[in-house]
Amino acid sequence: MPDAETVAVLLRPLLGRRLLAVTEARHWYDERPVAGAAGLLHFWLHFEGTPAIMAHGCGDLLTLTEEEPYSSYNMQEYGRTVVGPAQPTDLLGEVVGQCLVDVGLVQGYSTVPAVGGTVLRFERAELLVATLADEWICQPGRIPEKLRQYLWFSGWLGTPGPAAEGQ
């Protein structure tokens, strides 16, 4: 179960580090990638001087672990999973080269306190990365109004003050 303290211990050391690359596992069907968050299966953040961080969504919970990318594989008639660099034009690819300034924790829609996502604050961008009903939410900014009944901002790791400050 991805609790806030476990996620904080994993992500706090990344503050101030440059994101060197993003690797993604994407579903391909009919020899084409499934576009956007719908085709995203997993992704890995590669920060300078640290092991890769794998993001895995399960239901309404986000699990982050130190884990290297796995290999691409064939799913027969269902297509294939291709593991490789995020495209520079993808949202995750756009933040490569930037330093991570802060991380906001997002409470997921769950019966137990658990992390459902994060707001990654980079030098020139903020990204909401969360999972809801087994679907990735990966978009610029913070939690949009339409999702606030399912996702709650619970605070920044690197910024002291009230939990909802800046939300």
N, C-alpha and C positions, 0 to 999 in steps of 0.2 A: 504494500500500500504506500503510495508516494506521499508521505506527510511533509509538511512545510520545513521541518528541521532537517530532514534528510536531503531535500532539494537545496536548502540554503547551504549546507555543508559542501555539496557538490559544486554549486554555482558561485558562491562568494569568492573563491580563489581566482575566478575568471575575470573579475572586475578589473578594469584597466588593461586587459590583454587584447591584442589585435586578433581578429578573426581572420585566419589565413585561408580557409576554404570551407565549403559546405558540400557534403556528399549526400545524395538522395537515392532512395530506392523508389522507383516509379513503375507503376503498372503500364505496360504497353499492350495494345490490342490491335490486330491487323497491321502489325509492323509500324505502328505510330504510338507515341506516348499519349497517355490520357492526360489532358491539360489540367493545370491548376491544382488546387488542393484535393480534388476528387481522385487524382491519380497518384497522390503522394502516399506511400506506405510507411516509410521511416526516413529520418534524416540524421546526419551526424554533423556536429559543429566542431571544427578543428581550430583551436586557439593556440597561439604561440606558447611553446613550452609546457603543454599539458596533453594528456591523452584525449582522444576523440570522445565527445559526449553524444550518445545516441538518444534520440527522442522517439518514444514509442507511445502511441495513443491506444487506450483500451477502454471502450465505453466512454465515460466522462472523466477519465483519469489520465494524466500525463506522467509517464515514467521516464526518468532520465538516468542513464547509466554510463560509466566509462566503458566503452566497448568499440572495437574497430569495425568498420563496415564489412558486411558479408559479401559474398560473390553473387553476381547475377544468376538467375535460374529460369528455366522453362516451366510453364504451367500448362503445357499441352494445348488443348483447345481453348483455354481461358487466356491465352496470351503468354506474356513473360514478365518477369520483374527485372528491370535493368538498374544496376547500381553504378552511379557515376557522378561527376561533378554537377552541381546545380548550375543551370545556365545563368550567365550574368544578367539576363533580362528577367529571370525569376525573382520573386520577392526575396527569397532567402539568398540568392546570388548577389543581389544589389548591395548587401551590407558587408560583403567580403572586403577586407582591407581596413575596416573601421574598428576602433577600440570599443569594447563593451563598457559603458559608463555605469549602468545600473541594471538590476533585474527586479521586476515587480512580480510578486506571487499572486496567482489567481486561484481562488477556491472553486472547485468543480461542483457540479450538481450531483451531490452524493449524500447518502445518509450518514456518512462518517467524514470528519474533517480530512480532506485530501486535496492535493494540488491537481487542478484541472488544466492549468496552463501557466504561461509566464508572459510578461511584457518585457521584451528585450530592448533596452535603451542603448542605442549606439550613438556615436558622435553626431551623425546627421539623420538618424531615423529611429523610430520606435516601431517594433513589430509585436503584434499579439499573436502568440502561438499557443493554441489550446486544442482540446479534443472534446467533442460533444456528440453523444450518440454514435460513437465510432467514426465520426467524420472530423477531419482536420479543419481547424479555423486558423488561417494564416493570412493576416492582413495588416496593413499599416495602421499605426495608432494603438489606441487602447480599446477597452470593451465597448462596443456600440450599444446604444440604448436597447435595441431589440433583443440583445442577449443577456442583459443584466438580471433577468429572472433566473438564469441558469449559471452564470459566472459572476463571481464577486471578487473585486480587487482587495487584497489583504495587506499590502504594504511593500515597500521597497527594501531590498537587502542592504544597500549601501547608504540610504538616506534616513537619518533619524527623524522621528516625528510621528504624528497620528497615522494610522494605517491607511486611511483613504486620502491622505494629503496628495494633492496633485492629480487625483483621479477626476 
